[in-house]
Structure formats: structure tokens, C-alpha cells
Amino acid sequence: MLPEIKLSVRTLVEYVFQSGSIDNRFRTSTTLTEGTKAHKAIQSTYQETDQKEVFLKTEIKYEKIKFLIEGRCDGLLFRDDKIVIDEIKSTSKDLSGIEEETYPVHWAQAKVYAYMYAKDHEQNEMSVQLTYIHAVTEEQKTFQQHFIFQELEQFVNELVKQYVPYASLMQIHRLRRDDSIKNLSFPFETYREGQRKLAGAIYKTISEEKNIFANAPTGIGKTISTIFPTVKAIGEGKLERMFYLTAKTITRQTAEEAFSQMKNKGLCMSAVTITAKDKVCFKEETLCQKEYCEFANGYYDRINAAVLDIFSHKTYINRQTIEEYARKHMICPFEFSLDLAFVADAIICDYNYIFDPKVSLKRFFDEHKRQSALLIDEAHNLVDRAREMFSADLQKSNFLTLKREYKETELHDSVHMLNKYFIDMKKKSSEKGYLVWKEIDADLISMLEEFVRNAEIELLQPTKSADQTTLLDTYFAAMGFVRISKLYDERYVTYVETEKNDIHLKMFCLDPSHLLQQIRKKFRTTVYFSATLLPLQYFLDMLGGTSEDYTISIPSPFAKEQTEVFLQPLSTRYHDRDHTKRQIIDMLSKLLRERSGNYLIFFPSYHYMKNVYEDFTAIDPEIRTIIQTNRLDENEREQFLQEFKEDNTETLIGFAVLGGIFSEGVDLKGNRLNGVIVVGVGLPQLCLERNIINEYFQTTGKNGYDYAYTFPGMNKVLQAGGRLIRSETDTGVIVLVDDRYLTQKYRGLLPAEWRGFTRI
């Protein structure tokens, strides 16, 4: 039986005919919408006997592979004695620049459709028509060619021949992959306590096409416990691929290590890491234009060879590997990673590539998603990240700047109206400094749509010498606002807030659960996992959980005796911080002199941390200290962590911020970390947004304050404390500093092994 490869007509022709350069110059964002309208406009002129959106498929056997090729042609026209395949292409470019042979890929697509129809209906000849239509003006330009069946057959066979090397490589890889998975054992000698249970639950969830929320303690080995059963499911044909989603770079590295460990056990599986464009770009400025960037120039002429090369030699493709092969083939490393991800078995990337409406991976169609699993690491982070991804904001200052810069243009009227709108909002909100409303403002959306249209006219003028940075940024912000307005429902509010000399307008997603649920429905399985998915009902509510979803909580595998937990019952409330600061410093000095080692102390804000740090170093200068500064880059972050050495001969204490880069995803095993001090209960700073969230959930019958403040705050505390015990041999001290831990409510939110704390 021949192996089968299913592919679309578009995939086939684009693989063979793609050429040219990456050019991310401004293009109108309305083209897609207008293009759909343009397609329908042409199809509405078809005769009664004509057909539109005709599904076609065929089988072609070539070099011991059966290709199943399918697609939809835009139009099937019957003209006298001719049968015509009509391929419609919308464009925002001037049609005068399009000649008959400008786009060979378009002819190729139409000719494949013609071959499929002719073969299926035993036609000896076919006509092929390309219809170009301007997306805005609806001006049309048409080209037509005539072919006998043998010409079409020869053309399609040649296409398949050129696709075969890639198809064969992928087919050989799949056979090796599935064979290696069958023989793959768990990459460690033994399972940690709870690991087998977690892995089994994930496998069962995938097999049954369900979703699961898994709370598993820090140090259990959650990453390998979720990836390993998913790999097994791929080998058994239950899945085609997995997406491993992370919020931070450090957790991405943990996933890469898991694949590396399985590779050492014989796994042959392709895994690609997507790194943000600005981090991986080879040039000083991220400007994707062929005149500026040699890696963008001719990208599509070289990409096929690069893909064949890297997949012939590598399976685990991280940032370093992508950069190596990108330089070798002179191609853009970011676009390369996206092309590799499209055919990889596993994709390791940030949440936004799946959930963010602005940057999600559009090339993965729904049929790909239905055979994919989402593994969402540190899923507690997705609540606030999703809120931001599904929200949109605007600043008045940008429109005022544009009003001054574009006085003699059509753009001026629209920015003037928007600037005036902000002024009116400022007047209405003057009493409180803010204004909140629930309904979508249709007038505002109309004004923004008008601004977008006028901004596009300006941005499409390549000869304009003025700096268009503000216009471009404001254009994308307005587009984002219009896009989010289509998602707006009862889970949203809009608010205006006065900020010094500016006015901030935001369409704010209060409850992202519904939108997250809509996205995950497209995938076979979604696995949410974290060490702090507590309280579980809160995360079920916020992440779109349903009564059909599985839940699992794995108890800590570590002995209670590994951790000594102390409580210093002081008030760390904002107005008490100056009064209790000296007591915290005295406690620190006493602890560090009695128990030498490496310590981390976490504070609820930079200002509070800095205050205590300055006084502590003045009072006790002999103890070595380091402090987290704002906006650390990756190198500075690594330097901070490298100070926590296994064999430090002097005591070290690192001052850090709750919820920051050092409070989660940091793995300091053994004597690299001997104690964690957490100051406060982690409550987010009082602000308008949190108060709006509070009020919203209060109206839904929940405890609004807990949903806005308590639960997100305690999650930070649990994450920070979780840095301490990472293995069966780790021991150490946790000190909680706040009198609220004496109350039943806050004590009940602590892990069971922390509740027996000793007061100091």
C-alpha cells in the first residue's frame, strides 16, 4: 500500500513557484475584507449555468507515493463550447503593472484546477482565466489561455516531480518518527511521585479529545510529564502536532531540554522554537525590505533549499540552529522559523502565536488545528495575558500630533474629529478623572474606520518624505481597536482615563474566558498546567473551563520536613510600610547570620523593595546583596541568577519583585537557593482596571475583590515560594511576612505544607 500525502493545490503551487523577497512595507489591512467582497462581486456576474467555489480533488501516484490533491476553484464557467476555470485575485496594486506572465503561481493554481476538472470529466481541452480585481476600485483585468489535456497533465506531473524531494523527506521522517516513538521509554530511570499519574491523565485526555486543567507542584517535572504522553499520542496517530505555549523564555528552554532528553533516548521528532522577530533579527533595525536587508532580499528563492537542508540534518531546531542555517542560506531567521513551524511535529512558542488576534499564526488553518494539541505551560499567566490580547487602547496625544503634521490632507479632518472626541471625553470624565461605559460606541468606531481609510492613502504614498512613525503606530492602534470592537460583548467595558497631559481610551476585556474557549475549540485537546492553578475554580472560570473538562491536582511529592515555614505577622499594607520596615530588616539580619546561604526576598513593588534594600545595606553592609532592576535584558537576568552559586562561601541575598522575572520559571537547585522570603500577600496595586474587574465580577455573583485582587496576588506568592524546593534533596526556609496570613481566608490559600508555619 502506497503512503498517502494530502495537500492543497495552493500548497503545491506555492512550494514550486514561490519566489522573490520579503517586503513588509506598509500594505492596506483592509485588502483581505475588500478582497472577499471583490471575489463575490465578480461571482455575482456569473451566468446561471456557471458554478462558484467548486471543490475539486484528484489522486496522482509518483515514485511510490500517492498524492491526494484538493482545492476550490473560484469559478467554473460554461461559454459556448468552452469550459473555463476562473481564478480571481484581488490586489491593492495598480492593475496597469500586472501583465499576463507577472504571477506564474496564479496560472499554476488555475491550471491544476483545470487538470483536475478535465481528468474527472474526461475533457480533452480546457480554458484557464485569471481575473485581477482592484480591492478598492473594483477595476478588473482579465487574461485567458487555452490548453489541451495532455499539456495540463504534463504540467501537473512536473509540479509533483518538483515537490517529491520535500514530500519524500517528510514521509521518511514520519516513518522514522513513529517508529522511534513506539520504542521510546520515559527519559528518566524512574517517575517522580505523581509524574506517572499526571502523564497518564494527559494521555487519556488526548485520547478522548477532551481538555484538562492540571495543578501539579513545582519540582514534579511537569514539562516532561505533559510532553511525553503527547509525543506518544502523535506516534499512535491520535495527533499530527503539538504546540507548547509559554509566557517566558526560561520555560521555553525547559521544553527544549525535554525534547533533547527524549532525543538522547532515541526520539526522532522535529521540534521548532519560534523566537520574537526583534530578538532574532540579524540587522540593527527590524526593517523587512529587500533594499535594506540581504536576508529578506530573495528569501523565497532560497527557502525551499534551506528547509530541505535543515530537516535533512536536524530534528531539534532551537534559536541557535535556526540562526546557523539562516546565515548559511542567507534568509530571514524569523520567517524561516515560521516556515519550519508549519511542517514541524512540535512548535514551542509564546501564547500570542495562538491567542493574540493581531499576531496569531494565520497559516495554520482549522484542519491543521483539529489534529493538534495545545500544552499551555504556567497557565496561570494566561488570564492577564489574554485580557491584554483581547483589549485595545488609544492615546489622544497621537491624534493631536497627526492633526498638526497633516494639515493639508484628507487625513486632517478625521484626526481632528478624533482629537475632538477625546476632548469631549475629558470634559465628561473631569469629575472623577475617568469614565466607564459598557456599550460599544458606534460613532467612535465609525470615526476610527474613516481614519484608517485616510491613513492608508497617506501610508501608500512612497514618495512622502515626512517621518510616518506616529502615523503608522496610530494606524495599527486604530486597526486593533476596530478589530477588537468585533469581539465586544457584555464581558467588555470601555473607559477613558486622564493621565497627566494625555487621555487614555481603552476597550477592556474583563473576562477572557469566552474568547479563549472559542479558540481552543478549534484544537483537538488543550492542556492547562501550572504549579499554582489555585484556587482551581477561579482558573476554570477565567480560562474558559466547562463541566466536561477534566481536572487533576497532584499533591507535592516532597516531604514536609524539607521546608521550614515561618511567619512574621507584620502589616505590609501601603500606609504601614515605613513603620514596619525596620522589623523586616532586623528579621533579615538575624536569619542570614544564623543560617548562611543563598536567599531571595520578594516585594510587592520596586519602590518598596528599593526602600528596604537601601536601609538594609546601610545597617548591615557586610552581607552581600544584589537587586533586581527594572527592564533587565536576558544577559542581565542570567548574570543575576549566576550569582546564586552552589558553593558560595558567603551569604547572598537577592532582592526581587513579586510577579517579576525571578519569581517564576527559575530553577535554583540544591544549595543554589536556601531560603525565600515573601513580603506581603501579592495584591496588585489598586487601580482603575482592577476596580472595574472587581465591580464586574461582583455583578456576576462572585467575590469581585477576590477575582480582581486576592487570587492574582496569592498566585504570585505561591510562585515565589515555589522557587525553593525543586528536587527530593532540596531543603530550605520560607518566611512569609504579613499579618493577613493569620486569617482563615489567606491561610486557606496556602499550600497544605505551608500552613503549619511557626510565628517569629
Summary of the structure (lengths in Angstrom):
residues: 760
radius of gyration: 29.5
end to end distance: 73.9
largest distance: 97.5
contacts: 2457
relative contact order: 0.08
helix: 46%
strand: 21%
